[in-house]
Amino acid sequence: MSGRVVLAYSGGLDTSVAVHWMRAELGLDVVAVAVDVGQGGDFEAIRTRALAAGAVEAVVVDGKEEFAQDFLVPALAANSLYEGRYPLVSALSRPFIVRHLVAEARRHGAGAVAHGCTGKGNDQVRFEVGTQSLAPDLDIIAPVRSWGMTREETIAYAEKHDLPITITRERIYSIDENLWGRTIECGILEDPWAAPPDDVWERSVERTTEPVDTVVGFTSGIPVTLDGSPLPLPQLISEMDRIAGSRGYGRIDMVEGRRVGIKSREIYECPAALSLIAAHSDLEGLTLERDLLHEKSRLEPRFSELTYDGMWFSPLREALSAFIESSQRHVTGEVRLRFTPGGGMQIVGRRSPHGLYDYDLATYDAADAFRHEDSEGFVRIFGLGVKTWAAKQGVNSRRDA
């Protein structure tokens, strides 16, 4: 094989080795593409590392704003939690990175894209299905799946070829992060009975003993203010991450069903994501009509599954997003969250100019405007079907059955 390939480059062990391996074993010129999705780090150092590993060019994309608007906003609108717990941290960044991989492949005249995923993870599915959706003509190369090296052997390969890597044998966690959260794998974490060591945590380390109330303001389902101050979305997410995480909030420890069919123990830190999803969902309870809220809630797990499974660019995900986006027109207002040391979070208030809560209808005080006498006929008609069925079947015969 010869030609040019565009690699999704993280600067970590596998992708650094992949640069050298594809050049040495496949004869390919490698263009390394590092996409900043809010993971932090020195991107000039990452670019230098890619070139030192043998890349013919290294591209850095500042994608934080685009990622937040085009991927996190739709996910938040869907209150996305895979298996009811995981806010899709890596599952959301992968299709975004694919978008830029394809764009760079076109710009550099590459015939293939590559990723550093293993053969048993979810990310290989997300990278490859996403690429197939946007550019079915491009080939896809998965070096880690092909070379058959263990993690220890990969480290040894890097050392043998003097490749710049930052991982050590002593601290061998695999970490992925972006604006929406942080994932930690490998090492002792592969034992689902073992408690996570203290050194795995970073965003949710308790740094204060003071409780705090924080008010998030939404406009059409999008968080736009924090404690009354307008903030660009990436900065708002980062500040919420700091506030919630400094009280120890945002940890997830779960056994998860991967798309490839295996169970895996997963550790996540998502202070901002969990906080904003909780606040957004609560505001919907105030502003969405009952049937719309119930139907949207029914569809949300499907949206999360599609995203988790790498089907972001599928027609069904796009159709679900169109419905969900239309539901957000009146999801405007504020939600007050209370964070307490020890990882506590409680929603303690909400208000909206479009709120469907009516005090005069809800109260039992003298201001009660509800017409209680109307309920007698309503209840009789509402229960008429089951009353008729019960009478025809015979209550006693059903009890004996």
N, C-alpha and C positions, 0 to 999 in steps of 0.2 A: 504494500500500500504506500502511496506517496501523495503529496498535496498538503493542504492546510486544514487544520482543525481548530475550532474555538472551544476552549475549555472553561467551564465554570470553576473559577479559582478562588479558594477560600484563604489560602496561605497556610493551611494546615498540612499535616503529615501526608495524607493520601493524595491531595491534589499536587503537592510539590513533587512527590515521587512520580505522579502521573505525567508531569511535564517531561521529565527525563526519560521515563519509560516509553512514552509514545514517540519521542524523538529517536531513541536508541533502537527500540524493537520494531517500530512500525515505519520509521523513516519520515515522520510527519513534522512539518513546521507547526508549532503550537502558539496560538494567540491566547494568552490568559486574560480572562475577564473577571474582575472582582467587582461585585455590586454592593454598595453600601446601603444596607437596609436598616441601619441603626444599631449594628452590632458593636460599634466602637472599634478602637484600635487605630494603629498608624497605617493608613492606606498607602503612603509613600513607601513605608518599609515593606508592605505586602507586595507592592509593585516591584520593588528592588529584588525581593525574594524570588518572584516569578522569573525575572530575567536571569538571576543567578542560577536557577534550576534549569535554564535552557530555553525559555520561551523567546520567540523571535520578536514578540511585542506583548506588552502588558497594558491593559486598559482598565481604568477605574471609573465606575459610574456612581455618581451621587444620586441615589434613588429614593431617599427617605421620604420626600414630599409625595412623589408619584406612588410609591408603595402605600403610604398612608391613605391617600385619596382613592386610589383605584382598587385596592385590595382589602385594607383594614376597614374602611367605611362600609363596603357591602357585607363583610363578615360581621361587623358590629350590628348592622341593621338586622341581620339574621340571628343575632344572639348566639353565634356559632360556638358550640361546645361538643366536640366529638365524644361519643359515649357519655354525654352529659357532664364532662369534666375538663377536657383538653381544648383550649381555645385556638388550636390549629396554628401554632407558631411557625413551624417549618413548612407545614402544608400550604401556608399562604405565601411564604417567600419564594418557594420553588417555581410556581408558574410565573411570578414576576421576573425572576432571574432568567427563566426560559425566554421571556419576551425580549430581553436584552441580548441573550445568546444568539437568537435568531437574527436580530438586527445587526449584530457585529459580524455574524457569518456572512450576511449579505454585503456588508461594507468591505470586508476583507476578502471576499471571493472564496470563502471556505466551502468545502463540500460536505463537512461533517461538524457535529458538535460533540462534546464529551463532558462527562461528569465523574465525580469521585465517589460514587455510591457503591455500597456492597450489594451482593445478590440476595440478601434476606431482608433488606429494609424497605421502607415505603418510598424513599426519595427517588430511587431508580424509576419507579412507576411515574412519579410526578414529572421528573425531567423528561422522560421518554414519551409519555403520552402527551405532555404539553407540546413537545417538539413536533410530534406527529400531527397534532392539531393545527399548529401554526405554519409548519414547513414540512410537509410530507415527503419532499424531495431530498431532504438532508439525511445523510447517514448519521448513526449514533454509535459512539464508542464508549464502553464502560471498562476502563483499565483495571479497576479494583476487582471487578467480576472476572476478569480474564487472567490476571497474573497469578492467582492462587496463593498469594503470600499471606501468612498470618500477620497480626499486628506487630508482633515481635520481629518477624522477618522483614516487614516493611521498614521498621526503624533501622534494622541492620543494613538494608539496601541503601537507605538515605545516608547512613554513616559511611558506607563503603564508597559511595560516589560523591561524598562531601557536599551533600545537599543541605541547604539551610532549613532546619526544622526547629520548632519550639517545644515539641512534646518530649517527655522523658519517660523512662521505664518506671520511675517512682510514682509519678502522678499521671496516670494513663487514661483519664476521663476523656471522652469525646464530647465536645461542647458545641452547640449551635445556638445562636441568638440573633434577635433583631428587635425592632421597636416593641413588638407584641409580647416578647418573653424570651426565656432562656431554657434550653434543654440540656440535660446532662446524662451521659450513658457510659457504659463499660466499667471495668474493674469490679469492685465489690457490689456495685449497684445491679449487677446481673443476678444476684441472689435476692429473690423477692422477700425473703425473711429478714434480711440484714437491714438494719436501720441506716439511713444515709449518714455518712460521716459529716461532721460540721463543716469540713472544708469544701463540700460541694456547693454550698449556698453562697450567693453573692448579692443578688438583688433583694432578698427577703431577710437579711440579717437585721435583728432588732437593734436600733441605734438610739432609741429614746424611750423613756418611760412615760411620756406625756401623751394622753389621748388627744385626738384632734377631730374636729368636724370640717369636712371639705364639701363645697357645693360645686357640682358640675352642671353647666348650662348647655342645653342642646338646642339646635335649630334644625328642624326637619330630620331628626334622628342622628345628627352629627354633633359631637361634642365640640363646642366653640369657646367656652369660657371656663375658668377655674377660679372659684371664689370671686366671681364678678369681673375678672380680668380676661380680655380676649387673648387667645394664644393660637399660633399656628398649630395644626394638629400634631406634628411630630414633637414639638415642645410640650404640648399639653400632655401627651402620652408619657413623655419622659418625666415630667413633674409629678404626675399621678403615680408613676412607678416609684419615685423617690418617697412620696408621702406615705403610700400604702406599705411599701417594702420596709421602710424604716421602723414600722410597728410589727414587723414579722409576718405580714399578710402576703399571700400569693403563692404558697407552696402546694404542689400537687405531686402525690406519690401514688401511682396506679399501675395495674396490670392491664395492658391495652391489647386489643385485637388488631394486629397489623393486616394490611391488605393482602399480603402474601400468604396469610393463613396461619401464622404462628402468634403465640402470646408473648408479649415482652413487658418487662418491668420498666416503666418510664418515670423519670423525675423531671418536673418542670417548675420554673419560677415565673409567675405571670401576674405581678401585683396590679399593674395598670389594666391589663386585659380583663381580668376577673372583676375588678372594680367597675370598669366602664360598662361591661356587659350587664352586671347586676343593676347599675343605675339606669341604663337604657331600657332594660326589661321592665323595671319598676315604673318608669315614665310611660311606657306603652300601656301598662295596666290602668293608668289614669286617663290616657288620651285616645285609645283605640276602642271602637265599638265592639261589643262582646263577640259577635260571630266572626268579625275580622280578626280579632285577637286570637280566638280559638283556632281558626283555620291556619293563621300564620304560625302559631305554636306547633301545629301538627306538621307543617312543612319544614320547619327549622332543622330537625334532625337529618332530613334528606339532604338539605343544603350542606350540612356539615359533613355528611358521609361522602358526597360528591367531591368536596374540596379535599378531604383527607385522602381520597382515592386517586387524586391527580386529574380529576375531570373538570378543572376550573374553566377550560375553554369549550366545554360541551354545550350543546343547545339546551339541555335540561337545566344546567346550572344558570345559564344566562336567562332562561325563561323564569326560573324561580326568583332571580335577582330583580327582574322587571316587576314581578308581583310585589316583592318585598319593598322595593323602592317606592312603588305607588302607595304603600301603606304608611310611609314615613312623613307624608305631607304635614300632618298636624302633631307629630311627635316633637313638640317644642316646649321647653320649660326647664325647670331646675330640679335637681335631686340632691339631697343632703346626705352624705355618708359619714358615719362615725367610725374611726379607726382607733383601736385600743391595743396597748402593748400585749404581746403574746399571740399576735396574729388574728385579732378580732376585727370584724367589720359588720356593721349593721346600717341599714338604710333607715333614717329617722325622720325624713320629710320629703315631700315632693309637691310641686305646684306648676301650673301651666295655664296660659290664656285659653287653651283649647281643652282644658280638663273637663271630663264628663261627670265628675263628682258634683252633685247638687246638694248643698247642705239642707235646703228646705225639704227635699225629698228623703234624704238619708236620716235626718234627726228624729229622735223620739220625744224631743221637747215640744213646747207649745207652738214653735214655728213650723211644726210638721205640716207639709202641704200635700202629703200623699193621701189619695182617696181610698181609705181602707175598705170602704164598702164595695169597691170595684173588684176586690180580690176574690170575693165569694164566687162570682160567676166565672172569673178567670180560672180559678183552681178547678171548678167543676168541669169546665170545657177541656182544660188541659189534661185532666185525668180520665176523660170519658172513654178513651180507647181501651185503657187497661181495665177500667171498671166493667165495660161491656165484655171484654175477653174473660175476666174473672167470673162473671155471672154465667157465661155460656159454658165454660169449662167445669165450673163447680169447684169452689174453694176446697171442700173436703176431699174430693177425688184427687186433686193435685197434691194435697198434703200426704195422702196415702201412697202416692206413686213413688 
